[in-house]
Amino acid sequence: MSSFQNKTIFITGASRGIGKAIALKLARKGANIVVAAKSTEENPKLGGTIYSAAAEIEAAGGKALAVQCDIRDENQIDAAVNRAVEVFGGIDVLINNASAISLTPTEKTEPKRFDLMHDINVRGTFLMCKACIPFLKKGSNPHILTLSPPLNMDMKWFANHIAYTISKYNMTMITLGLAEELKKYSIAANALWPRTTIATAAVQNLLGGDMLINMSRTTDIVADAAYIVLSKPSNECSGNTFTDEQVLEKEGITDFSKYSVVPGANLYNDLFI
């Protein structure tokens, strides 16, 4: 595995959940982590701020920069990227983790919800990549990793929540497009998605409460998979839509029992799988 010592990792939505888990994993390997998120004050339902995440990252052995950033605003994106470069000297990895979700059928999808998902998931991801590319070109083993699903054309994924589905598929298409566009610069771009539901505030509050949490895995499985992907040579590992299980299996890891929230529980497949 390549070293992350002194590498700078820019993570959107890193104040909690999967983003924070990846941040902590890479911090333990010596990385500099840019915690870019909106949360500067604790939300009791969600937990975590950019400052509390930064404190955990530094306690884990990494360096952290907490930057308030709403990726719907291109000026905030540019300011956050410039601040990261000012503090750490560059950017080696961009992780597009920030995302909005609303699992509603068309008639119940309010325009503001549609716009929110597309502003964050699609436009935000695109503009984050755009802002980081000049620095990734100079980076060490540069990677873009996007938390978005494989492009599964089974109509059941469109039937119940078109707006959310197309926003997440757009994240994947941006990533696949960049893999081809940036190949000449040896900048990798891959998508990563959990095979099962993951125990996060979104699953707890929006999808299924405690019952679904107990049928889920911990964020550690996605963090471990992300670490493996980002360790690969950027000129060899690009243009993939991975699931966490696929990544771990390729490394010879087939026992996933330690990741279950409830040992031995039946697990629930994530969306788009």
Secondary structure, DSSP 8 states (H G I E B T S, - for coil): ----TT-EEEEETTTSHHHHHHHHHHHTTT-EEEEEES-SS--TTT---HHHHHHHHHHTT-EEEEEE--TT-HHHHHHHHHHHHHHHS--SEEEE---------GGG--HHHHHHHIIIIIIIHHHHHHHHHHHHTTSSS-EEEEE-------THHHHS-HHHHHHHHHHHHHHHHHHHHTGGGT-EEEEEE-SB-B-SHHIIIIIIHHHHHTTSB-THHHHHHHHHHHHS-TTTS-S-EEEHHHHHHHTT----GGGBSSTT----B-TT-
